[in-house]
């Protein structure tokens, strides 16, 4: 297991051959295998022991377990070294956990009640804070793959958390970009987009819109109106507003049978990155132009994508 950097670009990959052995919940036709799901209630002996659980009526409601097929190594070396000028690497230090979000196999993320989703956000935050206690860890990646096309290997609703010994390029690039502005650019973007044709939803605390240069068909960003950096900055009322908006958005996708990813972005300690969530539907397949040259062809304008979320299409 190793973290490796591109020869000259600030791009990284994790070489983790053990990930290829993880079980798949889908056959070649994309059908779901429900029998003996390792995340279902009653099959707890088929997974590693939980690191944290949320209980209700003496039964687990949410369950966090170490990922049996971890992409990183808890005992790995975090030191980044360069050998022979071009070969930069580290031992891939980090932890990889799975958050099982329901006891019921047939549910989707959008089926979770808003109040339960608030509890889930608090659990996410507990895990992020716990992983950051390791002084070698720089960032904790929190994400959800919903459906086969979004990269899920098991259909039972779950999210994943991976800690790494560096700020991921997507995060570090945004941190450096923010520093070029006198004030938080995201605060100004929110003011501009919340009344634009790209706005999808708004409540007391949050606004969501389809970003001006969307990479994904129907991509949606969810941001707090006030300048917040991490989950720690939100009150229960604000978390409720976030859960309500997120549930509304993902239900629109799930009712259409659209697979999607959810990525949560927070500010590392000492930085000033505005907290935001990106929902990335996985409809289109990136081909040679996108993969080879880094310029995406998006066949759905963000303006029409916003109409979809507003129910105007």
SULZI-V283799 format. One record per pair of residues at least 12 apart in sequence whose ideal C-beta (glycine too) atoms are under 10 Angstrom apart, sorted by sequence separation. I is the first residue (numbers start at 0). J is the second residue. If there is no record, write none. Layout:
I,J ; I,J
This chain:
1,13 ; 2,14 ; 24,36 ; 49,61 ; 50,62 ; 51,63 ; 52,64 ; 76,88 ; 77,89 ; 78,90 ; 127,139 ; 145,157 ; 173,185 ; 189,201 ; 193,205 ; 194,206 ; 196,208 ; 197,209 ; 207,219 ; 208,220 ; 225,237 ; 249,261 ; 263,275 ; 264,276 ; 283,295 ; 0,13 ; 1,14 ; 2,15 ; 24,37 ; 49,62 ; 50,63 ; 51,64 ; 76,89 ; 77,90 ; 126,139 ; 127,140 ; 143,156 ; 144,157 ; 145,158 ; 193,206 ; 195,208 ; 196,209 ; 197,210 ; 207,220 ; 208,221 ; 224,237 ; 248,261 ; 262,275 ; 263,276 ; 264,277 ; 283,296 ; 0,14 ; 1,15 ; 22,36 ; 24,38 ; 49,63 ; 50,64 ; 75,89 ; 76,90 ; 77,91 ; 78,92 ; 101,115 ; 127,141 ; 143,157 ; 144,158 ; 192,206 ; 193,207 ; 194,208 ; 195,209 ; 197,211 ; 206,220 ; 207,221 ; 208,222 ; 223,237 ; 262,276 ; 263,277 ; 283,297 ; 0,15 ; 22,37 ; 49,64 ; 50,65 ; 75,90 ; 76,91 ; 77,92 ; 100,115 ; 126,141 ; 143,158 ; 144,159 ; 192,207 ; 193,208 ; 206,221 ; 207,222 ; 261,276 ; 262,277 ; 283,298 ; 0,16 ; 43,59 ; 46,62 ; 48,64 ; 49,65 ; 74,90 ; 75,91 ; 76,92 ; 77,93 ; 100,116 ; 123,139 ; 142,158 ; 143,159 ; 189,205 ; 190,206 ; 192,208 ; 195,211 ; 197,213 ; 205,221 ; 206,222 ; 224,240 ; 245,261 ; 261,277 ; 262,278 ; 282,298 ; 283,299 ; 0,17 ; 47,64 ; 48,65 ; 74,91 ; 75,92 ; 124,141 ; 141,158 ; 142,159 ; 189,206 ; 191,208 ; 192,209 ; 205,222 ; 206,223 ; 223,240 ; 260,277 ; 261,278 ; 262,279 ; 282,299 ; 0,18 ; 40,58 ; 46,64 ; 47,65 ; 72,90 ; 73,91 ; 74,92 ; 75,93 ; 101,119 ; 123,141 ; 141,159 ; 142,160 ; 188,206 ; 192,210 ; 199,217 ; 204,222 ; 205,223 ; 206,224 ; 223,241 ; 260,278 ; 261,279 ; 40,59 ; 43,62 ; 46,65 ; 47,66 ; 71,90 ; 72,91 ; 73,92 ; 100,119 ; 140,159 ; 141,160 ; 142,161 ; 189,208 ; 192,211 ; 200,219 ; 204,223 ; 205,224 ; 222,241 ; 259,278 ; 260,279 ; 280,299 ; 46,66 ; 47,67 ; 71,91 ; 72,92 ; 73,93 ; 123,143 ; 140,160 ; 141,161 ; 188,208 ; 191,211 ; 199,219 ; 204,224 ; 205,225 ; 221,241 ; 259,279 ; 260,280 ; 43,64 ; 46,67 ; 70,91 ; 71,92 ; 72,93 ; 73,94 ; 98,119 ; 120,141 ; 139,160 ; 140,161 ; 141,162 ; 199,220 ; 200,221 ; 203,224 ; 204,225 ; 258,279 ; 259,280 ; 260,281 ; 40,62 ; 45,67 ; 69,91 ; 71,93 ; 72,94 ; 73,95 ; 100,122 ; 139,161 ; 140,162 ; 188,210 ; 197,219 ; 199,221 ; 202,224 ; 205,227 ; 258,280 ; 259,281 ; 70,93 ; 71,94 ; 72,95 ; 138,161 ; 139,162 ; 140,163 ; 188,211 ; 197,220 ; 201,224 ; 204,227 ; 221,244 ; 257,280 ; 258,281 ; 259,282 ; 38,62 ; 69,93 ; 71,95 ; 98,122 ; 138,162 ; 139,163 ; 221,245 ; 257,281 ; 258,282 ; 280,304 ; 69,94 ; 70,95 ; 98,123 ; 137,162 ; 138,163 ; 219,244 ; 255,280 ; 257,282 ; 38,64 ; 69,95 ; 136,162 ; 137,163 ; 138,164 ; 219,245 ; 252,278 ; 37,64 ; 68,95 ; 69,96 ; 135,162 ; 136,163 ; 137,164 ; 138,165 ; 140,167 ; 221,248 ; 251,278 ; 255,282 ; 280,307 ; 66,94 ; 67,95 ; 69,97 ; 98,126 ; 135,163 ; 136,164 ; 137,165 ; 138,166 ; 192,220 ; 205,233 ; 248,276 ; 252,280 ; 65,94 ; 66,95 ; 68,97 ; 133,162 ; 135,164 ; 136,165 ; 137,166 ; 138,167 ; 140,169 ; 193,222 ; 204,233 ; 219,248 ; 249,278 ; 251,280 ; 252,281 ; 37,67 ; 65,95 ; 66,96 ; 67,97 ; 96,126 ; 130,160 ; 137,167 ; 140,170 ; 192,222 ; 204,234 ; 219,249 ; 248,278 ; 252,282 ; 278,308 ; 65,96 ; 66,97 ; 129,160 ; 130,161 ; 131,162 ; 133,164 ; 189,220 ; 193,224 ; 217,248 ; 245,276 ; 249,280 ; 64,96 ; 65,97 ; 94,126 ; 126,158 ; 130,162 ; 138,170 ; 188,220 ; 204,236 ; 205,237 ; 219,251 ; 244,276 ; 63,96 ; 64,97 ; 96,129 ; 127,160 ; 129,162 ; 130,163 ; 137,170 ; 138,171 ; 189,222 ; 203,236 ; 204,237 ; 219,252 ; 230,263 ; 232,265 ; 241,274 ; 245,278 ; 63,97 ; 64,98 ; 96,130 ; 126,160 ; 137,171 ; 188,222 ; 189,223 ; 190,224 ; 203,237 ; 204,238 ; 207,241 ; 217,251 ; 229,263 ; 231,265 ; 232,266 ; 62,97 ; 63,98 ; 64,99 ; 94,129 ; 95,130 ; 108,143 ; 123,158 ; 127,162 ; 185,220 ; 189,224 ; 202,237 ; 204,239 ; 205,240 ; 217,252 ; 230,265 ; 241,276 ; 62,98 ; 63,99 ; 94,130 ; 109,145 ; 122,158 ; 126,162 ; 186,222 ; 189,225 ; 203,239 ; 204,240 ; 205,241 ; 229,265 ; 61,98 ; 62,99 ; 93,130 ; 108,145 ; 123,160 ; 185,222 ; 186,223 ; 189,226 ; 202,239 ; 203,240 ; 204,241 ; 205,242 ; 207,244 ; 228,265 ; 229,266 ; 61,99 ; 62,100 ; 107,145 ; 108,146 ; 185,223 ; 186,224 ; 202,240 ; 205,243 ; 206,244 ; 207,245 ; 217,255 ; 227,265 ; 228,266 ; 229,267 ; 60,99 ; 61,100 ; 62,101 ; 94,133 ; 107,146 ; 119,158 ; 186,225 ; 201,240 ; 202,241 ; 204,243 ; 205,244 ; 227,266 ; 228,267 ; 229,268 ; 59,99 ; 60,100 ; 61,101 ; 62,102 ; 93,133 ; 186,226 ; 204,244 ; 205,245 ; 207,247 ; 217,257 ; 219,259 ; 221,261 ; 226,266 ; 228,268 ; 60,101 ; 61,102 ; 92,133 ; 185,226 ; 202,243 ; 207,248 ; 216,257 ; 218,259 ; 233,274 ; 60,102 ; 93,135 ; 94,136 ; 202,244 ; 217,259 ; 218,260 ; 219,261 ; 221,263 ; 222,264 ; 228,270 ; 232,274 ; 59,102 ; 92,135 ; 93,136 ; 96,139 ; 98,141 ; 100,143 ; 183,226 ; 200,243 ; 201,244 ; 228,271 ; 229,272 ; 231,274 ; 50,94 ; 58,102 ; 92,136 ; 93,137 ; 182,226 ; 200,244 ; 215,259 ; 220,264 ; 228,272 ; 230,274 ; 21,66 ; 22,67 ; 51,96 ; 53,98 ; 90,135 ; 93,138 ; 94,139 ; 95,140 ; 96,141 ; 98,143 ; 111,156 ; 199,244 ; 200,245 ; 202,247 ; 215,260 ; 226,271 ; 228,273 ; 229,274 ; 21,67 ; 22,68 ; 50,96 ; 89,135 ; 93,139 ; 110,156 ; 227,273 ; 228,274 ; 20,67 ; 21,68 ; 49,96 ; 50,97 ; 51,98 ; 52,99 ; 55,102 ; 93,140 ; 107,154 ; 109,156 ; 200,247 ; 226,273 ; 227,274 ; 18,66 ; 20,68 ; 21,69 ; 49,97 ; 108,156 ; 199,247 ; 200,248 ; 225,273 ; 226,274 ; 227,275 ; 19,68 ; 21,70 ; 47,96 ; 104,153 ; 105,154 ; 106,155 ; 107,156 ; 108,157 ; 199,248 ; 225,274 ; 17,67 ; 18,68 ; 47,97 ; 49,99 ; 61,111 ; 104,154 ; 105,155 ; 106,156 ; 108,158 ; 223,273 ; 17,68 ; 18,69 ; 46,97 ; 104,155 ; 105,156 ; 200,251 ; 222,273 ; 223,274 ; 17,69 ; 18,70 ; 103,155 ; 104,156 ; 199,251 ; 222,274 ; 223,275 ; 255,307 ; 15,68 ; 17,70 ; 18,71 ; 46,99 ; 102,155 ; 103,156 ; 221,274 ; 222,275 ; 223,276 ; 15,69 ; 61,115 ; 99,153 ; 101,155 ; 221,275 ; 222,276 ; 15,70 ; 17,72 ; 60,115 ; 100,155 ; 101,156 ; 220,275 ; 221,276 ; 222,277 ; 252,307 ; 14,70 ; 15,71 ; 43,99 ; 77,133 ; 97,153 ; 99,155 ; 100,156 ; 101,157 ; 220,276 ; 221,277 ; 251,307 ; 252,308 ; 13,70 ; 15,72 ; 61,118 ; 77,134 ; 78,135 ; 99,156 ; 100,157 ; 219,276 ; 220,277 ; 221,278 ; 251,308 ; 13,71 ; 60,118 ; 61,119 ; 77,135 ; 97,155 ; 98,156 ; 99,157 ; 100,158 ; 219,277 ; 220,278 ; 251,309 ; 13,72 ; 38,97 ; 40,99 ; 60,119 ; 63,122 ; 76,135 ; 77,136 ; 98,157 ; 99,158 ; 218,277 ; 219,278 ; 220,279 ; 251,310 ; 37,97 ; 39,99 ; 55,115 ; 61,121 ; 62,122 ; 63,123 ; 73,133 ; 75,135 ; 77,137 ; 97,157 ; 98,158 ; 218,278 ; 219,279 ; 248,308 ; 38,99 ; 40,101 ; 41,102 ; 61,122 ; 97,158 ; 98,159 ; 217,278 ; 218,279 ; 219,280 ; 247,308 ; 37,99 ; 38,100 ; 39,101 ; 40,102 ; 42,104 ; 53,115 ; 60,122 ; 61,123 ; 63,125 ; 96,158 ; 97,159 ; 98,160 ; 215,277 ; 217,279 ; 218,280 ; 38,101 ; 39,102 ; 40,103 ; 55,118 ; 63,126 ; 96,159 ; 97,160 ; 214,277 ; 215,278 ; 216,279 ; 217,280 ; 38,102 ; 39,103 ; 40,104 ; 95,159 ; 96,160 ; 213,277 ; 215,279 ; 216,280 ; 217,281 ; 39,104 ; 53,118 ; 71,136 ; 95,160 ; 96,161 ; 210,275 ; 214,279 ; 215,280 ; 216,281 ; 217,282 ; 38,104 ; 39,105 ; 53,119 ; 63,129 ; 94,160 ; 95,161 ; 96,162 ; 213,279 ; 215,281 ; 216,282 ; 217,283 ; 93,160 ; 94,161 ; 95,162 ; 210,277 ; 213,280 ; 215,282 ; 216,283 ; 2,70 ; 11,79 ; 36,104 ; 53,121 ; 93,161 ; 94,162 ; 95,163 ; 207,275 ; 215,283 ; 0,69 ; 2,71 ; 53,122 ; 71,140 ; 93,162 ; 94,163 ; 207,276 ; 209,278 ; 214,283 ; 0,70 ; 2,72 ; 34,104 ; 52,122 ; 70,140 ; 92,162 ; 93,163 ; 205,275 ; 215,285 ; 0,71 ; 1,72 ; 33,104 ; 51,122 ; 92,163 ; 93,164 ; 205,276 ; 207,278 ; 214,285 ; 0,72 ; 33,105 ; 53,125 ; 91,163 ; 92,164 ; 93,165 ; 2,75 ; 31,104 ; 91,164 ; 92,165 ; 0,74 ; 1,75 ; 2,76 ; 14,88 ; 31,105 ; 51,125 ; 89,163 ; 90,164 ; 0,75 ; 1,76 ; 2,77 ; 4,79 ; 50,125 ; 51,126 ; 89,164 ; 214,289 ; 11,87 ; 15,91 ; 50,126 ; 89,165 ; 2,79 ; 4,81 ; 7,84 ; 11,88 ; 14,91 ; 18,95 ; 6,84 ; 7,85 ; 9,87 ; 11,89 ; 13,91 ; 51,129 ; 6,85 ; 50,129 ; 199,278 ; 218,297 ; 5,85 ; 6,86 ; 7,87 ; 13,93 ; 15,95 ; 24,104 ; 215,295 ; 217,297 ; 4,85 ; 6,87 ; 214,295 ; 216,297 ; 218,299 ; 220,301 ; 4,86 ; 5,87 ; 213,295 ; 215,297 ; 216,298 ; 217,299 ; 219,301 ; 3,86 ; 4,87 ; 212,295 ; 214,297 ; 216,299 ; 218,301 ; 3,87 ; 4,88 ; 68,152 ; 189,273 ; 213,297 ; 215,299 ; 216,300 ; 217,301 ; 2,87 ; 3,88 ; 4,89 ; 79,164 ; 188,273 ; 212,297 ; 216,301 ; 219,304 ; 2,88 ; 3,89 ; 77,163 ; 78,164 ; 79,165 ; 185,271 ; 189,275 ; 213,299 ; 217,303 ; 218,304 ; 219,305 ; 1,88 ; 2,89 ; 77,164 ; 185,272 ; 186,273 ; 188,275 ; 213,300 ; 216,303 ; 217,304 ; 1,89 ; 2,90 ; 3,91 ; 76,164 ; 77,165 ; 183,271 ; 185,273 ; 213,301 ; 216,304 ; 217,305 ; 219,307 ; 1,90 ; 2,91 ; 70,159 ; 73,162 ; 75,164 ; 141,230 ; 177,266 ; 183,272 ; 184,273 ; 185,274 ; 212,301 ; 213,302 ; 215,304 ; 219,308 ; 0,90 ; 1,91 ; 2,92 ; 71,161 ; 183,273 ; 185,275 ; 209,299 ; 211,301 ; 217,307 ; 0,91 ; 2,93 ; 66,157 ; 70,161 ; 71,162 ; 173,264 ; 180,271 ; 209,300 ; 210,301 ; 211,302 ; 213,304 ; 216,307 ; 217,308 ; 0,92 ; 69,161 ; 71,163 ; 174,266 ; 178,270 ; 209,301 ; 213,305 ; 0,93 ; 64,157 ; 66,159 ; 70,163 ; 71,164 ; 169,262 ; 173,266 ; 174,267 ; 177,270 ; 178,271 ; 208,301 ; 209,302 ; 63,157 ; 66,160 ; 170,264 ; 177,271 ; 209,303 ; 210,304 ; 62,157 ; 63,158 ; 66,161 ; 169,264 ; 170,265 ; 174,269 ; 175,270 ; 177,272 ; 209,304 ; 61,157 ; 170,266 ; 171,267 ; 174,270 ; 176,272 ; 177,273 ; 208,304 ; 209,305 ; 61,158 ; 63,160 ; 167,264 ; 170,267 ; 173,270 ; 174,271 ; 208,305 ; 209,306 ; 174,272 ; 207,305 ; 209,307 ; 171,270 ; 173,272 ; 209,308 ; 170,270 ; 173,273 ; 208,308 ; 128,229 ; 166,267 ; 171,272 ; 207,308 ; 127,229 ; 128,230 ; 170,272 ; 173,275 ; 199,301 ; 127,230 ; 128,231 ; 158,261 ; 160,263 ; 197,300 ; 127,231 ; 145,249 ; 166,270 ; 196,300 ; 197,301 ; 124,229 ; 125,230 ; 158,263 ; 196,301 ; 197,302 ; 199,304 ; 200,305 ; 124,230 ; 143,249 ; 146,252 ; 166,272 ; 195,301 ; 196,302 ; 197,303 ; 199,305 ; 123,230 ; 124,231 ; 145,252 ; 146,253 ; 151,258 ; 195,302 ; 196,303 ; 197,304 ; 198,305 ; 199,306 ; 145,253 ; 148,256 ; 149,257 ; 150,258 ; 169,277 ; 197,305 ; 199,307 ; 200,308 ; 121,230 ; 124,233 ; 148,257 ; 149,258 ; 151,260 ; 192,301 ; 196,305 ; 197,306 ; 199,308 ; 200,309 ; 120,230 ; 146,256 ; 148,258 ; 149,259 ; 150,260 ; 195,305 ; 196,306 ; 198,308 ; 199,309 ; 146,257 ; 147,258 ; 148,259 ; 149,260 ; 197,308 ; 198,309 ; 199,310 ; 121,233 ; 145,257 ; 146,258 ; 148,260 ; 149,261 ; 42,155 ; 120,233 ; 145,258 ; 146,259 ; 192,305 ; 196,309 ; 121,235 ; 124,238 ; 144,258 ; 145,259 ; 146,260 ; 31,146 ; 38,153 ; 120,235 ; 144,259 ; 145,260 ; 31,147 ; 37,153 ; 38,154 ; 39,155 ; 117,233 ; 143,259 ; 144,260 ; 145,261 ; 29,146 ; 30,147 ; 36,153 ; 38,155 ; 120,237 ; 121,238 ; 143,260 ; 144,261 ; 29,147 ; 36,154 ; 37,155 ; 38,156 ; 117,235 ; 120,238 ; 142,260 ; 143,261 ; 29,148 ; 36,155 ; 38,157 ; 117,236 ; 119,238 ; 120,239 ; 142,261 ; 143,262 ; 117,237 ; 118,238 ; 141,261 ; 142,262 ; 143,263 ; 25,146 ; 32,153 ; 33,154 ; 114,235 ; 117,238 ; 120,241 ; 141,262 ; 142,263 ; 25,147 ; 31,153 ; 32,154 ; 33,155 ; 116,238 ; 117,239 ; 120,242 ; 140,262 ; 141,263 ; 142,264 ; 24,147 ; 25,148 ; 31,154 ; 116,239 ; 117,240 ; 119,242 ; 140,263 ; 141,264 ; 23,147 ; 30,154 ; 31,155 ; 114,238 ; 117,241 ; 118,242 ; 139,263 ; 140,264 ; 141,265 ; 113,238 ; 114,239 ; 116,241 ; 117,242 ; 120,245 ; 25,151 ; 113,239 ; 116,242 ; 117,243 ; 138,264 ; 139,265 ; 24,151 ; 25,152 ; 113,240 ; 115,242 ; 116,243 ; 138,265 ; 23,151 ; 24,152 ; 25,153 ; 113,241 ; 114,242 ; 139,267 ; 23,152 ; 24,153 ; 25,154 ; 113,242 ; 114,243 ; 116,245 ; 138,267 ; 22,152 ; 23,153 ; 24,154 ; 112,242 ; 113,243 ; 116,246 ; 137,267 ; 149,279 ; 21,152 ; 22,153 ; 23,154 ; 24,155 ; 111,242 ; 113,244 ; 137,268 ; 149,280 ; 150,281 ; 21,153 ; 113,245 ; 148,280 ; 149,281 ; 113,246 ; 145,278 ; 148,281 ; 18,152 ; 111,245 ; 112,246 ; 113,247 ; 146,280 ; 147,281 ; 148,282 ; 111,246 ; 141,276 ; 142,277 ; 143,278 ; 144,279 ; 145,280 ; 146,281 ; 148,283 ; 109,245 ; 110,246 ; 127,263 ; 131,267 ; 145,281 ; 148,284 ; 108,245 ; 109,246 ; 131,268 ; 142,279 ; 144,281 ; 108,246 ; 109,247 ; 111,249 ; 127,265 ; 109,248 ; 110,249 ; 124,263 ; 109,249 ; 110,250 ; 123,263 ; 108,249 ; 109,250 ; 124,265 ; 107,249 ; 108,250 ; 109,251 ; 107,250 ; 109,252 ; 110,253 ; 120,263 ; 108,252 ; 109,253 ; 107,252 ; 108,253 ; 109,254 ; 107,253 ; 107,254 ; 13,161 ; 13,163 ; 108,259 ; 11,163 ; 108,261 ; 11,165 ; 9,165 ; 11,167 ; 11,168 ; 10,168 ; 9,168 ; 8,168 ; 2,163 ; 4,165 ; 2,164 ; 9,171 ; 2,165 ; 5,168 ; 9,172 ; 4,168 ; 29,258
